[in-house]
Amino acid sequence: MSNRPELLAHKFHPLGDGGRIRYALFEPEKAHGTVLIAPGRREFIEKKYAELGPALLKRNCRLIFFEWRGQGLSDRFLTGKLHQRDHITDFGTHLNDLTSFYDKVIHPRQTGPLLVFGHSMGSHLLLRWLVECQIKAAAAIIIAPMLALAALPVHAAARAMSWTAVHLGHNTDYAPGQHDYNDRDRAFDKNPLSHDLERYTIIEKYFDAHPEMTVGGVTWGWLDAALKSMNRTYQRHYFERLTLPILALTGSGDHVTPPTELDRYLRRLPNAHNFIIPGARHDLMNEADIYQIEAWKHIDRFLDKVMNA
């Protein structure tokens, strides 16, 4: 990759409240299905496309990439000096944005079955979208889904703290330990995302070349919204309504969304197949080759099954 990576060709989808989300479309020579890729927190189209895009195009999938509001070049909820702060007050806004995008962009361009492919926060939001908005997808692949960030007592304590902070007027303040993107975020040593240096640094290369894309840490408002959204999925019989085939992949070395905590929720999905990739960290599709090879074995078996059904 060059010292100044260029942006991919893209468009913007206007939303009902005046906001916009950025998206990009990619066509194989012959499409056998359509894949919607939902990024995780801080991610943007170019990062997700770099390896995942060509790999899925080779598998004859029409691809639709997009950026959630608050990241990439989609509109932000905070501007000016607060531009980097990852902030939202209700994840329902993301679901509304995605439904609008589906109605106007995804569904009209769909070829063959629709498969949704998410990472971390994107996986969490896709699951909620499929359950609550009753989207007719053929299958889902969820990588390191953001269903639990810690054990239940820690989750409950964090929820109480974030609720209190928001109601005391700290909604747009950074949560503890959060900050604008800096050298600590760039440090490869002991990072929780990937064992691969080149893949790990793709974010900083784009942030350096295109500062307007930079995303820092999360606000109290974001944390409160995320925990509230996770609590929603913990409701009795919530996931049991989702009967489409689901492939869930996590790394045994994932400390962001620990597989030991995810298991209790993934087991509630009636048609899910959950596999743990030994040694892999959180950003599985940006991991070292040894982990990606193992992940793609599961993905290819899954695609062969659901795309040719």
C-alpha positions in Angstrom: 0.0 0.0 0.0 1.2 3.5 -0.9 2.1 6.1 1.7 -1.1 7.9 0.9 -3.8 5.4 0.3 -6.6 6.5 -1.9 -10.3 6.3 -1.3 -12.5 3.9 -3.2 -15.3 5.1 -5.5 -18.3 5.7 -3.3 -21.7 7.3 -3.0 -23.8 8.8 -0.1 -27.2 7.6 0.9 -29.4 10.5 2.3 -31.4 9.8 5.5 -34.7 11.1 6.6 -33.3 13.4 9.3 -30.8 15.1 6.9 -27.8 12.8 7.7 -25.9 10.7 5.2 -24.1 7.3 5.2 -21.3 6.5 2.7 -21.4 3.3 0.7 -19.7 1.4 -2.1 -20.8 -1.3 -4.5 -18.7 -4.0 -6.2 -19.7 -6.4 -8.9 -18.2 -9.8 -9.8 -18.3 -11.1 -13.4 -21.3 -13.2 -12.5 -23.2 -12.7 -9.2 -24.6 -15.7 -7.5 -25.7 -13.7 -4.4 -25.5 -10.4 -2.6 -23.4 -9.8 0.5 -24.0 -6.8 2.8 -20.9 -6.1 4.9 -21.5 -4.3 8.2 -18.3 -2.9 9.8 -17.3 -2.8 13.4 -16.6 0.3 15.5 -14.0 2.7 14.0 -13.9 0.8 10.7 -14.5 2.2 7.2 -15.0 0.9 3.7 -11.4 0.7 2.6 -10.3 -1.3 5.6 -13.1 -3.8 5.2 -12.7 -4.1 1.4 -8.9 -4.5 1.4 -8.9 -8.3 1.6 -12.5 -9.3 2.3 -13.7 -7.6 -0.9 -11.5 -9.4 -3.4 -12.0 -12.7 -1.6 -15.8 -12.4 -1.8 -15.7 -11.2 -5.4 -13.8 -14.3 -6.3 -16.7 -16.3 -4.8 -19.1 -14.5 -7.2 -20.8 -12.3 -4.6 -22.2 -8.8 -5.3 -20.9 -6.7 -2.5 -22.4 -3.7 -0.6 -20.1 -2.0 1.9 -21.2 1.0 4.0 -20.1 3.0 7.0 -22.3 3.6 10.1 -22.9 7.2 11.0 -20.1 8.4 13.2 -17.3 6.7 11.3 -15.5 6.8 8.0 -16.9 9.6 5.8 -20.5 9.1 6.9 -21.9 12.0 8.9 -20.9 12.4 12.5 -23.1 13.1 15.5 -20.5 15.4 17.0 -18.5 18.0 15.0 -15.7 20.5 15.4 -13.3 19.7 18.2 -15.5 16.7 19.2 -15.4 15.2 15.7 -13.3 12.2 16.7 -15.6 11.1 19.6 -17.6 8.0 18.8 -21.0 9.0 20.0 -24.6 8.0 19.7 -27.5 8.0 22.2 -29.5 5.1 20.9 -28.4 2.2 18.6 -32.0 2.3 17.2 -30.7 5.2 15.1 -28.3 2.8 13.4 -31.1 0.3 12.8 -33.3 3.0 11.2 -30.4 4.1 9.0 -29.8 0.5 7.9 -33.5 0.0 7.1 -33.5 3.1 5.0 -30.4 2.0 3.2 -31.9 -1.4 2.6 -35.1 0.0 1.1 -33.4 2.4 -1.2 -30.0 0.8 -2.1 -29.6 -2.9 -1.0 -33.0 -4.4 -2.0 -33.2 -2.8 -5.5 -29.7 -4.0 -6.3 -30.0 -7.5 -4.8 -29.1 -10.4 -7.0 -29.7 -13.9 -5.7 -30.0 -14.6 -1.9 -28.9 -11.8 0.5 -26.3 -12.8 3.0 -25.3 -10.3 5.8 -21.7 -10.3 7.0 -20.8 -8.3 10.2 -17.9 -7.7 12.5 -18.2 -6.9 16.2 -20.6 -3.9 16.6 -21.7 -4.6 13.1 -22.6 -8.2 14.0 -24.5 -7.0 17.0 -26.5 -4.5 14.9 -27.2 -7.0 12.1 -28.6 -9.5 14.6 -30.9 -6.8 16.0 -31.9 -5.6 12.5 -32.8 -9.2 11.4 -34.8 -9.8 14.6 -36.6 -6.5 14.9 -37.0 -5.3 11.3 -37.8 -8.8 9.9 -35.4 -8.5 6.9 -35.6 -11.5 4.5 -31.9 -12.5 4.5 -30.9 -16.0 3.5 -28.1 -16.3 6.1 -25.7 -14.4 8.3 -22.0 -14.5 9.1 -21.1 -12.8 12.4 -17.5 -12.3 13.4 -16.7 -11.6 17.1 -20.3 -10.3 17.7 -20.6 -7.6 20.3 -23.0 -9.4 22.5 -21.0 -9.3 25.7 -17.9 -7.2 26.6 -17.3 -8.8 30.0 -18.9 -11.1 32.6 -22.4 -10.2 33.8 -21.4 -8.5 37.1 -19.0 -6.2 35.2 -21.6 -5.6 32.5 -24.2 -4.6 35.1 -21.7 -2.2 36.9 -20.8 -0.6 33.6 -24.4 -0.1 32.7 -25.1 1.6 36.0 -22.1 3.9 35.7 -22.9 4.9 32.1 -26.6 5.5 32.9 -25.5 7.7 35.8 -22.9 9.6 33.8 -25.4 10.4 31.0 -28.0 11.6 33.4 -25.5 13.8 35.1 -24.8 15.6 31.9 -21.6 13.8 30.7 -23.3 12.3 27.5 -20.7 13.6 25.1 -17.7 13.3 27.4 -15.2 10.5 26.8 -15.8 7.4 28.9 -12.9 6.5 31.2 -9.8 5.4 29.3 -11.1 6.8 26.1 -9.4 9.6 24.1 -8.8 11.0 20.6 -6.8 8.6 18.4 -3.2 8.8 19.5 0.1 6.9 19.7 -1.4 4.4 22.2 -3.9 3.3 19.6 -1.1 2.9 17.0 1.0 0.7 19.3 1.2 -2.8 17.8 2.8 -4.5 20.9 0.1 -6.3 22.9 -2.7 -4.9 20.8 -6.0 -6.8 21.1 -7.0 -6.9 17.4 -4.4 -8.7 15.2 -1.1 -10.5 15.1 -0.3 -9.0 11.7 1.5 -5.7 11.7 0.7 -4.7 8.1 -3.0 -5.4 8.5 -3.1 -3.7 11.9 -1.7 -0.5 10.6 -4.1 0.0 7.7 -6.3 2.1 9.9 -3.5 4.5 10.9 -2.4 4.8 7.2 -5.9 6.0 6.2 -6.3 8.2 9.3 -3.0 9.9 8.5 -3.9 10.4 4.8 -7.5 11.4 5.5 -7.8 13.0 8.9 -11.5 13.5 8.5 -11.9 9.7 8.8 -10.3 9.5 12.2 -12.3 8.0 15.0 -11.2 8.1 18.7 -12.7 6.4 21.7 -16.3 6.2 22.8 -18.3 8.7 24.8 -20.4 7.9 27.9 -23.4 8.2 25.6 -22.1 5.6 23.2 -21.3 3.2 26.0 -24.7 3.6 27.6 -26.4 3.1 24.2 -24.3 0.0 23.5 -24.9 -1.6 26.9 -28.7 -0.8 26.6 -28.7 -2.4 23.2 -27.0 -5.5 24.5 -29.5 -5.7 27.3 -32.3 -5.7 24.8 -30.9 -8.8 23.1 -30.8 -10.5 26.6 -34.6 -10.5 26.7 -36.2 -13.9 27.0 -36.9 -15.5 23.6 -35.2 -12.6 21.7 -32.7 -14.6 19.7 -34.9 -17.6 19.5 -36.9 -15.8 16.8 -34.0 -15.7 14.5 -34.1 -19.0 12.6 -32.0 -18.3 9.5 -28.6 -20.1 9.2 -25.9 -18.3 11.1 -22.1 -18.8 11.1 -20.4 -17.3 14.2 -16.6 -17.1 14.3 -14.6 -15.8 17.3 -10.9 -16.1 18.2 -9.9 -17.8 21.4 -7.5 -14.9 22.0 -10.3 -12.3 21.7 -10.3 -10.1 24.8 -12.7 -7.5 23.3 -15.7 -9.8 22.9 -14.5 -12.9 24.9 -15.8 -16.1 23.5 -16.4 -17.5 26.9 -19.0 -14.7 27.5 -20.5 -14.9 24.0 -21.3 -18.6 24.2 -24.3 -18.2 26.4 -26.0 -15.9 23.8 -24.9 -17.7 20.7 -26.4 -20.9 22.0 -29.8 -19.3 22.0 -29.7 -18.8 18.2 -31.6 -21.9 17.0 -29.7 -22.4 13.7 -26.2 -21.0 14.5 -22.9 -22.8 14.1 -20.3 -21.3 16.4 -16.6 -22.0 15.8 -13.6 -20.7 17.8 -10.4 -20.1 15.9 -7.5 -21.1 18.3 -5.2 -18.1 19.1 -7.0 -15.5 16.9 -7.7 -12.1 18.3 -10.7 -9.8 17.9 -10.2 -8.6 14.3 -10.4 -12.0 12.8 -10.7 -11.0 9.1 -7.6 -8.8 9.5 -5.6 -11.4 11.3 -2.4 -13.2 10.3 -2.7 -15.8 7.5 -2.7 -18.8 9.8 -6.0 -17.6 11.4 -7.6 -16.3 8.3 -7.0 -19.7 6.5 -8.9 -21.5 9.2 -11.7 -18.9 9.2 -12.2 -19.2 5.5 -12.5 -22.9 5.7 -15.6 -22.4 7.8 -16.9 -19.5 5.6 -16.5 -21.4 2.4 -18.4 -24.5 3.7 -21.1 -22.1 4.9 -21.3 -20.2 1.6 -21.5 -23.4 -0.4 -24.4 -24.5 1.7 -26.5 -21.3 1.9 -25.8 -19.8 -1.5 -26.6 -23.1 -3.4 -29.7 -24.0 -1.3 
